[in-house]
């Protein structure tokens, strides 16, 4: 059936059923290419014939320079005022979403669960994609390499997973604006990816301006290689609704290596109730501009197994719109098995004189995210509160094998079953997909499921599967947890270690809680502690227990029942996770970590002394405050000394992966500053190869910049405060803005210009002598004594009608002709401002320093003239003085 060439076909009833599924897919992906069917009879069956036509060529030309394509719309339109929230986009009427609303068995626990569709609609999370090739213009094709990049904007961080083919290991990932200005570069580390041919990274604290460019599809991404320092492959970052549904994918490269700049990618997903495979194909370089007699070019897409064609689809495409969407109906059981095992190939080729072909292998979706689960009693089908917990980590490989590791701690009785399940579909009937019980021993189950179906893999990647732990006393399950993909965070311990299980049974004394959690922790080469904590079962606001966004705090302290003199507050919880870095652990705590006598504890309002806990063991040789390099010692030398303590130099020379550079042997994986440029270059040893890259300076978002001699790049003068994402000048004092709490008036922050550090401390309220202090304003931090109802005795005479009137400033009275320096909380006395009282009116004036006096040493020593005619009082303090003047005049 040709859908894009302006022609139509007359279809029978069976074909119309397939077409209806195609409509569901296209609407689900928000492609908007097909219209609704014609009339239906009383049984809901379509009758008559259906005409299909591509409507894009009928779209009017937008009159604005930056037209946007709204979700669910076919044509680009000009923005009209503030963007409105998109409607349901007809999604809820389709079987894809209806399937998730099936009723649970009513006696079972009906806790809500996350899904990929729910994640896609999360306002704090947006998905993007980019197809990277070495062409077309403005880049000149120089390579046949192709890459596919997935991006997740999570709050203010942009996470990315990039898979590539026909490309050497990239050295950097570069983001640039439409004019080619570099906005950010991410250095690539080999250890930061879960598999070969893939790289992972994060752009932290993306500015609002760059987020707007991202959402407006104005950002470009490039992969930098040694062969192409300006970028070997490039692409525009696009927002695509197909991303949240994608469970299978493919990278397509040119069958002819001489066709440079050609490449494509396919995003595929299964129907939730039928064995239909929906896919969208995005390609570049399939068509040559100017090499066609008509605007339409025939396209053939084939699905192959070991060279044998299984499916074939024909369509027409154009240079302006080369993307293609289709549905492959009624896949057989064998086809589905080949799909999940990575044995199917997709081939797209144009026909005619300028024929080109792209091909790639279809595999399960590749990502840097971690598939994991926290199992707790509160999420069990019949909720329990035993203080037990389960922790799981899974990996779905390209050949369809599912590798799993599960640990169980603190169950009330013997574990009798660990199963992988779906959400229950029938009353009192669990749906078990795979039994892990035979691999369970000594609190752990680990192994591999060799033959999951394509449907199983699809549901796993859609966050629709669960792990269930049954015990002797709880046959239906003492613990249960949803399997969820945890977004990439940069913590490499996820790929190499099991998380630390956090259980109520490990608290002293034990807590019979229905909640649980797990955490990954690691120490880097600087002895900084990186942590990431996930919890489950702490409830929602409607439960009347703990806030859904603040689930307590996590503490790191020593083991034992005695008080914990060595402990460190990590971070409060937002939603179900907390992550961060601690850079100044003391020596005793580092020693406890090395000995395995430290623990991680999560406390809540219901259990302030700890609701769950886990033992932490991180072998290390750190000292207090982290390691510091000695003068003249490079990072590589420090790492080398640590790495070679157990082997002498001769053994290092024999290592086939070591490097020899500038007269020294370097171990594989070490990094150092080379002798030829210690300040602005960095080198690394990668399997006998030394790679040296210049340090690229990022553009600074501040007006005042300084360039210290010891640094390669300039830095902003002053301090950057992460709360409100702004730079502050040296010596500036302000009340901090801390999301989500807003302005914190009970704290004062100051920028230490010499170090660039922001120091915040609590406002010290004065001691009050009155019995009933009051807060003058609800937003004030400190209370005050109420103003006396009667004037003070000293002012009694001046308040007579025939006497000069006194002045009231703030809470005090001043005699006529009396002068004073005003005091403005919390800044104290403003010595550079003088106020005086004239017949009941207060006048205030700042000390003036004329420009001619700036050259005088006496004037320069005057603190009020340090910046000649510059206002040294913070803006909010000046406003308070003005407010006080107005108040005094009103009296």
N, C-alpha and C positions, 0 to 999 in steps of 0.2 A: 504494500500500500504506500503510495507516494503522498506524503503529508505536506511537503513544503514547496512544491512546484506550482501551486495554483490549480492543479487538477484535482478531481475527486473520483471516488470509487463507490460503487453500489455494493453494500455488504449484506450478508445474510445474518441470521440471528446469532449463530455461534461466533462469527467475527465481531458482532456488536458487543458481545459479552467481553471479549478481549479489549475492544476499544474503550469500553467503560472503565476497565482496570487501568488503561493507559491514561484516561482522564484523571483518575484518582491519583496516579503517580505524578502527573504534570502539575496538578493543583497542589499536591503535597510538597513538591519541590518549588512551588511558586514560579513556574515557568510561563504560565499563562498563554500557551500556544493554541489550545483547543477551546471551542465553545461548548455549551451544554447540548445534550442530545435533544432530538425532536420529541414529539408526544409519545406518551406511554399509555397502554391500555389499563383496564381496571386491575390487572394482576401485576402491574409494574413492569411488564415486558416492553422493550422498545419496538416500535413499529415504523414502517417506511424506510427511508434511506437517510444517510447522514452525509452532509457536505463538509469537508474539512479544508481550511484555508489558513495560510500564514498571514496574520493581520499586521505584522510589523511594518511592511512597506506602505501601509495606509496611514501610518501615524503622522500627525502634523509636525512640522519643524518647530521646536521650542524657540521662543523669543528671548529667553534668558541665557546667559553664558554658562551657567552650571545647572543644567537640568538633571533631575534625579529620577530613578526608576523605583517607584513605590512598590512595596510587597503586594502581590496580587494584581498588579497593573501590567498592561502590555506595552504602553507607550511612555516615554520619558515626559515628565511634566515639570513646570517651574514651581518652586516652593511658594506656598501661600501662608505666610504667618508661621506661628509655632507648629511644629509637626504634631499631628494627632496620632494617638495610639492606634495601630492597625487593628481592624476587627479580627474576628476569629478566622478569616480567610477560608471559610468553608471547611476547615480541617476537621472540626468536630463531627461532621456528618459522614466521615469516611471510616471504613472498617479499621484503618490503621490506629485510630485513637479509640474507637468504640471497644476494641479488644481489651484495652486496659481497664475498662470500667466494669468488668464482670463482677458479680457479687461474690464475696468471700463467704465461706461457711460462717454463719453468724456467731457460733460459739468461739470461733478463732479470733485472735487479736487482729483488728482492722486498722493497724497503724499505716499511715500514708507512707509512700516510698518515692524515691527519686526516679526519674526516667530521663532518657536523652531528650525527649520532647520537652520535659519540664526544665531541664538545664538550658535548652535552646531559648526558652522564653524568659529565663532569668535576666532581669535588667542589669545585673552586675557582671554578666557573662555574655560575650558576643563572639561568634565564630566567623573566621575569614579563611580564604584560600588564595593561592597564587600558583600559576603555571609558569615555570621558569625555563626559558630557552635562550639561545644566543642571538635570536632575532625576534621579530622583524625590527624595522626602523623605530627609534633612532639608533639602535645598535646594529652594527654590521655583523652578520653571521660569521662566526669563527670556529664553531664547535657543533658537534652532534649531540652534546650532553643535554639531558632533560632532568628537571627536578620538580617535585610537587611539595608545596609547603602548606601546612595547616597552622592557623593562628587562633589563639584564644585571648581575647581582651578580658582579663579578670580584674575587676576594680581598676587600678591604675597600672597594671603590669601586662605586657604583651608576651604570652608564651608561644613558642613555636616548635613544631616538629617538621623536619625537612628530610625527605627521602630523595635519592638521586641515582641516576644511572649514567654510565659513560663519562664519569667525572672523577678526577683525582680528589683526594681529601681536601676540602675547602679549608682555607686558613681563617677566613672571617665571613660573617654575614653582615651585609651593609644595607641600611635603610636610608632612602633619600627622598626628597620632595620632588614635585614636577619639574623644578628648574635644575635638578641634579645636585643640589646641596646635600651633603652628607649630614644626616640627623643623628645617627647612632651606628656604631659598629660593635659586633659581638665576636670576640676571639673564640675560635673553635678548639675545644679540647677533646682528644680522642676518647678519654674516659667518660665524657659526658653523654654518651649515646648507648642505648641498650643493645645495638646490633650494628654490623657493618652496613655501609651504604645509607647511613642515617645520621643526622645531627640534631641536637636539642639545645635550646637556649631560652633566654628570657631578657626582655627589655624592661627594666624596672622603672617605675615612676615616670611613665610617659606623660609629657606635658599636655595640657588641655588643647593647645594649638595643634599638636601632632595627633591627638585623638580625633580632632575634627577632620584632619587630613585623612586619617585612617577610615573613618566612617564615610567620608566623601569619596572613597576609592581613589585617593590622590597620592598614596604612598607607593613607592617602588622598592623591591627587595632584590639584592644581587648576591651571588656567591663568588667570593674572591678566591682565586687559586694562585699558585706560584707562577703558572704559565700565563695567567691573565690577571694582573694586579688591579686592573680597572673593572674586573667582573667578567666571569666566563658565561654565566647565565643570569637572566634578569626576568622580572615579571611584575605586573601590577597586582596589588593586594585587593581582592574583591570580597564583598559580602555575599554569601550564597546560602539559601535556605536548604539546599540539598545536604549540607554538611552534617546537620544533626541526625539525619537518617542514614548516613553512609556507614555500611558495615563491611563492604568489600571495595577494593580499589585496584587500579593499575596505572603504571607509568608506561606510556607508549613512545618508543623511539623509532627513528626512520630505518626502514629495511635497507636503504641505500646510504651508507656512511658518508657519501659525497654530498647528500642533501643536508647542508648545514642549516641550523636554525629551525629545523622541523621537530615537532614533538607534541605530545598530548597527554591527557590524563582522563581516567574514567572513574566516576563515583557510582557505586552500585549498592542496592539494598533489596532485601526480600520483602514481599508482602507479608503482613502478619498472619493472614489466614489462608492464603493461597500460595502455591509454589511458583509465583511469578517473580521474575528478576527485573527490577526497574533500574535504568542506568541513564546517566548523562555523560556525554563525551565532549570534552573541550580540547581543541586542537589548534596548533599554530604551524604555519608553513605547509599545510596540505595543498593550498591553492597559491598560485603565483599571480600577483597583480598584473593585469594587462594581458595575461596569456589565456584568454577565454573569448569565445564569440558571443556567448549569452551570459546573463547574470547568474543563471542557475548551473550548478555543476553536479553531476550524479555522484552519489557517495554510496559505497557498499561497506557494510559492517558485518563481520563474520565472527562466530565463536568456534574455536578449534580445540580439539583434543588430540594431541600427538599427530598433528597435521591433518586430521580428519575433520571436515566441517560438520558441526552440529546444528547451528542456527545461522540464518542469513537475513539481513534487513537492508532494504534499499531506500534511499531518500535523496532529496536535492538540497544543497547548501549554497551559500554565497560567501564571497570574501569578507563582506561586512558582518555576517552572522554565521560563522562556521560551526557553532555548537549544535549538538544533536541529542535528542532525547527519545527513548524508546522503552517498550516493555516486552520482555521475552516470556511468553505464557507457558504454564504447565510444564515446568522442568521435571524431568524424570528423576527417580531416586538416584540413578547412576550419575546423572548430570549434576545433581546437588552434591553428591559425594566428591566428584572431581572438583567442583567449585571450592569447597572448603579445604581440600587438600592442595590447592594451588596448582592444579593440573590443566586449567583452562587458559587459553590465550584469546585475546580480543584483537582483531585486525581491522583497521579502517583504511580504505583506499579510494582514491578518486579514479575516475575512468576518463579515457580520451587521450589526446596527444601528450598532455602534460601530467600523466598519471603519477601519483605518489602514494606511498604506503607507510603506515605507522602500525606498530604491533607491540604488545606487552602482555605480561602474565598477570592474571587476576589472582590476588591474594586477599586474606583478611586484612582489615584496616591496620595500617602501620602507624604507631603513635609512640611518643615518649611518656605518655601517661602511665600510671601504675594501677593495675587491676588488683583491688584489695577489698577486704571486708572486715568489719568489727562485729563480732557476734556477742549478743548480750541477752539477758533474760527478759528485759522489757520488750524486745522485739520478737520473742518466741510466740508461736501460734496461740499457746496458752501462757500468758506472761508469768514469769518467775522472778523471785528476788533471793538468789542464793549467793550473790557476790562473785559468781564465776564469770569468765570471759573467754572468748575465742578470738584468734587473730589469724588472718589468711592473706596470702599473696599468691597471685596466679599470673601465668604468662601464656598467651595464645600465639603459637608459632605459625609461620607461613605454610607449613605442611599440614595444618589443622590440628596438631597435637596440643592439648591443654595441660600444661605443667602446673602443679599445685603444691603448696606448703600450708599446712594448718596446724596451729598449736592451741591447746585447750588447757586452762588453768582454773583450779578451785571448784570443780563441779561437786555437787552434793553427794553423788554416787558414781558408780562405774560408768564410763562411756561405753555405750552399746552400738552406736551408729553415727557416722558422719556422712551426710548425703548432700548432693547438689540437686536443687529442686527449682521448679517454677513457682509462681504464685498459685495457691490452690484454686482450682476451677470448679470443683464440685464439693458438695457438702460432705464434711468429714473425710475428704479424700485428698491426700497430698500427692503431688505429681513428681516422682523421683526420676531424675535423668541419669545420675551416675552415683554409685555407692563407693565411697572412699574408705569404708570401715576396714577392709582387709589390710590396708597400708598403715593403719593406726597402731602406734606402739609408744609407750612411755610419754604420753601427752602430746604426741606429734603424729600427723599423717602427711606423708609426702609421696609423690609419684607423678604419673602422667596418665591422662585419658587419651588413648590413642585414636579413638574413632568418634569424636563428636560430630553431629550432623551439621549441615549448613544452617539449619534452623537454630540449633543450640548455640553456634557461634554468633549468629545474628542477635539472639536474645542476650547473650553475655555482653556483647558490645553495646547493647541498648539499655544496660543496667536493669535487666528484667529477671535475673537469676538470683538464687539465695543459697546459703549454706545453712544446714540444720544439724545440730548436735543433740542426739537423743541419749539419755542416761537411764539407768535401771529404775530410778524413781520417777523419771519424766519421759515416758515412752514417746510422746508426741514431740518432744524436744525441750531441753532445758535452755538451750541457746540457739539464736537464729540471727542471721545478718544478711543484709542485701549486698551483693557484689557490685561495687561502684568503681569507676575509673577516676583515680585521683589525679588532678592536673599536675603537670610537670612543675617542680619547684626548684630545681637545681641541686637538690640534696642527693648526692651520688650513692649514699648508703642504701637508698631504696632498691638499687639494682643488685647489691651484693649481700645484703643482710636481711634477716627477718626482723620485724619490729619488736620492741619491748612490749609485752602484754601488760595491761593495766587492769587490775582486778580488785574488787572490794575485799576478797578473801586475803589479800596480801597486806592490807592495812592492819595496823596494830592499835587496838584490837580489831578483829575482822568486822567488816561492814556487809550486811546482807542487802546489797543493792541490786537493782535490776539494770544498772548502767555498766558500761565497760569501755575500754579504749585500747589504743596501742600507739607507739611512738618510735620514730627513727631518730637516733642521735649519733653524732660523729664529731671528732676533733680534727681540724685542718692542720696544715703545716705550721700555722701561727698559734696553735693551741686555742683557737676560737671554737666555742661549742655551737654547732648547728643543730637545731631540733625542729621536729615537725610532729604534732600530736593530733590524733583524730579520736573523737569520742562518739558514743552512741547510747541511746536510751535515757538521756537526762531529761527528756520530756519537752513539752511545749508550754507556752503561757497558759493555754486552756487547762493544762494539767494542774495548775496551781502550785507548782513546785519551783522550778528555776526558769529564768528568762531564756527564751529560745536563742538569744544572741550572746548572752553572757553566762557561760557554764562554769563559773568558778575560776580559780587560778591554778597554775602548776608551779610546784616548788621542787628544787633539786637540793637534797640534803643528805646527811649521812644516815646509815642504818642504825637500828637500835631503838630501845624504848626510852632512853634518856633524852633530855632536851637536845635540840639540834643546833649547836652553835654555828655550824657551817652550812648555811642554806642560802639559796638565791632565788628570788622571784623571777620567773621567766616572762610570762605575759598572760593577760586575761583572755578568755575565749570569746570569739565572735562566731556565731553559728556553731559548728561542731568541730572547729579546728583552730589550732594556734601554731605559729611557726616564727622563727627568728634566729638571731645569733647573739651569743653572749661572749664578749671579748675580754673580760677581766675577772675570770675565775681565780679564787685564791688557791694557794699551794695545797692546803689541806683538802679542799674539795677535789682538786685534780688528782691527789693521791688516792682519795676514796674511789674516784672513777677508775683509776688504774687497778685497784685492788678488788673492784666489784662489790664494794660495800656502800655504794651510793644508791639512791632510789629516786624515782620520779613520782610525784604525787599530785593528784588532781583533787582539789577541794571545791565544795559547792556550798550554797546557802544552807541546804539541809544537813550537810556534813562538813562543817568548817574545819574539822581536824583531819579531813581526808576521806574521800569517797572511793578512790581507787588508787592503786600504787603498783609499781613495777621496779624490779632491781635493774640497775644499769652498770654494765661493765665495759669500759673502753680502755684497753691497754694503751699507755702513753708514758712518755718521759718528759712531760712538760714541767715548767716552773711557773711560779706565780705570775699572773698577768700575761702569759703566753711568751713564746720565744722571741728574742730580739736579735737581729744581726749585729755583729760587732763591726766597728768602723773598718771599711775596706773589704768586708766580707760580703759576697754576693749571695743571692737567694739560692743559686745552684750549688754553691760551696756548702751552705748550711744544710741543704737537702742531701748533698753527697756525703757529708760527714755522718748524717743519721743513717743513710742507706748502707754505708760501708763499714759500720761498726763491727759487723759479724763476718766480714770478709776483707781480706787485705787487697792492696792495689793490684797484685798479680792476678788474683781471681777476677777483678774487674776487667783487666786487660783480656782475659780469656772469654769474657762474656761476649757472645756473638752479636748481641743487640746494643752493646755500648758504643759510644762515639769518642773520637779523638779530635779536639778542636783547640786551637791556640795553646798547644803544648800540654793540654790536660785531658785525661780520660773522664768521660761523663757517663753516668748510668742512664739506661733507657728510662724516659719519662721525666727526667729532671729539666728544670728551667733555670736560666741564669742571664745576667747582663753581661754582654761580651766586653772584652778589654777595649776593643776599638770604639765602642760607644756605650759606656756604662749608663748613660742617662736616658737615652731616647731609643734604645733597641732592646729586644728580648729574644733569647735563643732557647731552643729546646732540642732534646735528643729523642728521635723517633726511629728506633730500630736501625742503628748505624748511620742515620742521616741527621745532620744538623740543619735545623730550619731557623733562620733569623728573620724577624719581621720588625719594621719600625713601629714605634708607638705612635698611634694616630691621635691627635688632640681633638676632642669633641667640642662642638660649638657651645659656648657658655650663654646661659640665659640670665645675664646680669649686665648692669651698666658699668660697674667699676671692676676692672680686672687687674691682677698683679701676676708677675712671673718670677717666683723665687728661683734663685740660681740652682738649688739642688733638685729642682723638678724639671721634667721635660716640657710640660704643658702649663699654660697659664691657669690660674684659678680665680674664682670670684673673691673680691675683697669683702670680707664680712662673713656672715653665717647663713647657711641654708636651713630653714626650719621646715621639717617634713609635715608638720601639722596643717599649715595653710599653704604649703608649697611655694614659699616666697623667700627672697633674700633680704637680709637685714644688715644695715650698716654697722660698722664696728662701734661698740658702746651703746647701741640702741637697747632700750628697755620696753617691754610690751607684755600685755596679757596674752597668753597663748590661746590659739584656737585648736582644739583637739577633736577631730571627728570621732564618734558621732555626737559628742557632748556639747560642741560649740565653744563659745568664749568662756574661758576659765578665769574668773576675776580673783580667785583665791590663790593664784600663782603669778609670779613675775619672772620673766625670762630676760636674760641679758646676753648680748653677742660679745664674746671675747675675741676681738679682732686679731690678736696675735696668734691665736691657735685655730680660729675658725669654729670654735665650739660654742654651742648654745647651752647656757647654764640656767636652769629653772629651779626656783625654790618657792616654798609656800610663803604667802604673805603672813607676817607676824602681826597679829592684832594686838593693840595696846591693852594693858590691864585696866579695867574700869572699876571705879569706886562706888558707882550707884548700884542700888538693889535690883532695879528692873531695866536692864539695858534693852534697847530696841534696834531693829534693823531699819534704817531710814528708807531704803529701797529694797525690794525683793531681790534685786540683782547684786546688792552690795555684799562684800565678803565679810566685813567686820561689823559687829554691833557697836552702837554708840549710846551714851547716856542721853536721855531725853532732855530737851532744852528746858531750862527753868521757866515756869509760867510768869514769874515776876523778874524784873530787872535786878541785877546785883546791887548791893548797897552803895558801892563806889560810884555807880552811875545814877544814883537817885537824884542828885542835884541837877545833873545834866539833862534829865528827862523832864524837868519843869518847862512849862510853856515859854518862859522868858529866857531860857538858857539855850546855848548852842546845842544842836541835836547831835547825839552820838550815832555811830555807824555799827551795823551788824554785818559781820563777814563770817560766813559759815555758821558756826555755833557760838561765836564769841562776839562781845560788844567792845567797841573801841571809842575812846574819848575824842572829841573834836580836836583836829590838828595832830592826832597821834598817828605815827607811821609804824609799819611792820612788814616783815617778809611773809607772804602767805604760805600756809602749809596745805598741801594737796595730797591726801592719801591716794595710793600707797607710796608716793614719791617723796614725801616729807617736805621740809622747808625749801622753798624756791628762792635761794639767796640772790639770784640775778633779777628778781622782780621785787619792786618796792610798791607798797600800797599805803595810802593815807586817807584820813577821814576829814571831809570838809562839809560842815553843817548837815550831817546826816547822809552824805553821799560818799561812797567809796571810789577812789581813783587808784588805778594800778598802772605801772609803766615798767617796761624792761630797761635795764641799764644800757645806754647807747654807747657804742664804741665807733667813732667816726673812722673812715678808712685811713685818714692821715695818721691816726694814733696806732695803727697796726704795727708800725715799724718800731715803736717804743718798747724796750725790754720790760718796763713796768706794766705796760698794757698786755704784753704777751703773757706775763705771769699771772694776770688777773683771770681766774677761771671763767668769768663771764664773758671774756673777750678772746677765748681760745680760738675761735673760728670767726673773728671779726664780723659782726653783723649777722652771723648765722644763728638761727634759733637752736639753742641747746636743749630746750625742754621738749619732751615727746608731745606729739600732737594731741593725745588724749588728755595730757596734763594741762595744756593750754586751754582746751575746751572746758575743763573743770574750773580753771581760774575765771574764765569768762562767765560760766554759769554762776559762780559765786558772786561776781560783780553784779550780775543782773538780780540775783537774790537779795543782795545787800541794798540795792536801790529800791527794791520793792518795799523795804521796811523803812 
